[in-house]
Amino acid sequence: MDKKILKLSKTLSLTEARFAAALGFDYIGFCFDKNDENYISPTKAKEIMSWVTGAEMVAEFHQDISVEEIENIITILGFEYIELRRIVIILPMFPIPKLLS
């Protein structure tokens, strides 16, 4: 039987993230679109990420955002996965500027 891959999107709290990790979710996503109702600040995301183990963290970007903003967030927080408009990308296999051009 194939293993299903589970991802929690638009995480807003430590409780959500730890619950998902405990249930065996593979990925936990954080939305960095400032106009989204589920936006989380990089500071808050970093705080949550420091308390969660067992899942990979994903930076989610679904609206127009500059390459510089994306690079800044993933560099500061150390993301290895980003999601651009619902497509998950593994870093550093694909450099950001080339992806968005």
C-alpha positions in Angstrom: 0.0 0.0 0.0 1.4 3.4 -0.9 2.0 5.8 1.9 0.0 9.0 1.7 1.9 12.3 2.1 0.2 14.6 4.5 0.7 18.4 4.6 -0.9 20.9 7.0 -1.2 24.3 5.3 -1.5 27.8 6.7 -0.4 26.8 10.2 -1.0 29.6 12.7 -0.2 28.1 16.1 2.2 25.9 17.9 -0.7 23.7 19.0 -1.7 23.0 15.3 1.9 22.3 14.3 2.7 20.0 17.2 -0.6 18.1 16.7 0.1 17.6 13.0 3.6 16.4 13.8 2.3 14.0 16.4 -0.2 12.6 13.9 2.6 11.9 11.5 2.1 14.7 9.0 5.1 14.9 6.6 5.0 18.7 6.0 3.8 21.7 7.9 3.2 24.9 5.9 3.3 28.6 6.9 1.6 31.2 4.7 3.7 34.3 4.1 1.2 36.2 1.9 0.4 39.4 3.8 -3.1 39.7 2.3 -4.1 36.2 3.3 -6.3 35.8 6.4 -3.9 33.0 7.5 -0.7 35.1 7.2 1.9 34.4 9.8 4.8 36.7 10.5 8.3 35.2 10.0 9.0 35.9 13.7 6.0 33.8 14.8 6.7 31.0 12.3 10.3 30.8 13.5 9.1 30.5 17.1 6.7 27.7 16.2 9.3 25.9 14.0 11.8 25.8 17.0 9.3 23.7 19.0 8.3 21.2 16.4 10.1 18.0 15.3 9.2 15.2 13.0 7.9 17.1 10.0 9.5 19.2 7.2 8.6 22.9 7.2 7.3 24.6 4.0 7.2 28.3 3.2 3.9 29.0 1.3 3.6 31.8 -1.2 0.4 32.0 -3.2 0.1 35.7 -4.2 2.4 38.0 -6.0 5.5 38.4 -3.9 9.0 39.6 -4.9 11.9 37.3 -5.3 13.8 39.3 -2.7 11.0 38.8 -0.1 10.9 35.0 -0.8 14.7 34.7 -0.5 14.7 36.8 2.7 12.1 34.6 4.4 13.6 31.3 3.3 17.1 32.4 4.2 16.3 33.7 7.6 14.1 30.8 8.6 16.1 28.0 6.8 13.3 26.5 4.8 14.3 23.6 2.5 10.8 23.5 0.9 8.7 26.3 -0.6 5.3 26.2 -2.2 4.6 28.6 -5.0 1.0 28.8 -6.1 0.4 25.2 -4.8 3.6 23.6 -6.3 6.0 22.4 -3.7 9.7 22.9 -4.6 12.7 21.4 -2.9 15.6 23.8 -2.3 18.4 24.3 -3.2 17.8 22.1 -6.2 16.0 25.0 -7.9 17.3 28.5 -7.4 14.5 31.0 -6.7 15.3 33.6 -9.3 15.3 31.0 -12.1 11.9 29.6 -10.8 10.2 32.9 -11.0 11.6 34.2 -14.3 
